[in-house]
Each structure stands twice: as C-alpha cells, then as structure tokens.
Amino acid sequence: MTAHDEHGPYKTFGKRRSLRLADHDYNESRAYHITWGTYKRRTLLTSQPLASEVLRILEEEALRTRADLYAYCIMPDHVHVLLQPNGESLIQYAQAVKGKTTRAYWTLNGSGKLWQRGFYDHGLRSEESIRGIAQYVLANPVRAGLVDEFRDYVFSGSTVFKIDEL
C-alpha cells in the first residue's frame, strides 16, 4: 500500500511542515492570538527569573515594534499573546521574542532548546471582541488551577488595558 492509499487523497506532512497560511499576509495590522509551547512541553516557565525575563521581553518587543500588546500570559509550559503588530510582522515579533528569550534562558544556566518550533496563530475576526479574548488569555491560570483570581497571577498582563478594568 502506498502512502497515498494508506492516507487517502489527503497529503500528509512531515515534521518540518509550516504552520503559517501560505496566502495570508502576516504584515497586515490586525489582532492575533498566538500561542507557543516550551520544547517537549517542559514546565520551564515556573522559574521566577526565566518567567520574568520572558515577560520583560514580550513587553520590550511590543514597544520596539509598536505592537499593541492587549494581553499576555506566561504559563508553566506555554505562552499566550494577544497583540496587533503595527511595525514588524507577526512572524518577526514572535521570532524576536523566542530568540531573545532563548538567549536569556541560556544566560540563566538553561541548556538546549527552550521553545517548540513555530507558533499557533488565530487572526481575530471582526465579530470577535479584543477585550473578550484578552479576558480569555488572562484567565488561563484560573482554568489551570494556578490561582483563584486572574489578577493574582504575576506572569500575565497587558500594555493596553488596565487589568482592573478587564
């Protein structure tokens, strides 16, 4: 049986398949909810120094690229970001954050890979509420049982919204 017969008429993809949409313009200014995980989903982001560096770099890159950083949440094994790029593309933002945070990880005596390859993105549709998705992102630690109230989680925030108003 050939690979075509085994899997039917659908193309199967190897490990290096791109997660990006081929025809999508990631340079357009629109809001995206993006998520990426640590390599092999290791719980590396429970370390105060590393999680603090990831948080700092997320905000620093948003400022550098003039992105609106609506919400972010650094979970033990993954990161959620809701932002609207206004300078560089979404891909450039994510690559810069992942590269700089990996170097910070190594500086903090980590070794090897920090992040899984790529990231997942969802471009918000016109009917989706940025405020509602920001609340969803910030509520991740509550759903995971890490805190009772999202405002108590120190590795999340926004550079656009006042947290008390969400």
Residue, then its C-alpha position, 0 to 999 in steps of 0.5 A: m500500500t502506498a502512502h497515498d492509499e494508506h492516507g487517502p487523497y489527503k497529503t500528509f506532512g512531515k515534521r518540518r511542515s509550516l504552520r503559517l497560511a501560505d496566502h495570508d499576509y502576516n504584515e497586515s495590522r490586525a489582532y492575533h492570538i498566538t500561542w507557543g509551547t516550551y520544547k517537549r512541553r517542559t514546565l520551564l516557565t515556573s522559574q521566577p527569573l526565566a518567567s520574568e525575563v520572558l515577560r520583560i521581553l514580550e513587553e520590550e518587543a511590543l514597544r520596539t515594534r509598536a505592537d499593541l500588546y492587549a494581553y499576555c500570559i506566561m504559563p508553566d509550559h506555554v505562552h499566550v499573546l494577544l497583540q496587533p503588530n503595527g511595525e514588524s510582522l507577526i512572524q518577526y515579533a514572535q521570532a524576536v521574542k523566542g530568540k531573545t528569550t532563548r538567549a536569556y534562558w541560556t544566560l540563566n544556566g538553561s541548556g538546549k532548546l527552550w521553545q517548540r518550533g513555530f507558533y499557533d496563530h488565530g487572526l481575530r475576526s471582526e465579530e470577535s471582541i479584543r477585550g473578550i479574548a484578552q479576558y480569555v488569555l488572562a484567565n488561563p491560570v484560573r482554568a489551570g488551577l494556578v490561582d483563584e483570581f486572574r489578577d493574582y497571577v504575576f506572569s500575565g498582563s497587558t500594555v493596553f488595558k488596565i487589568d482592573e478594568l478587564 
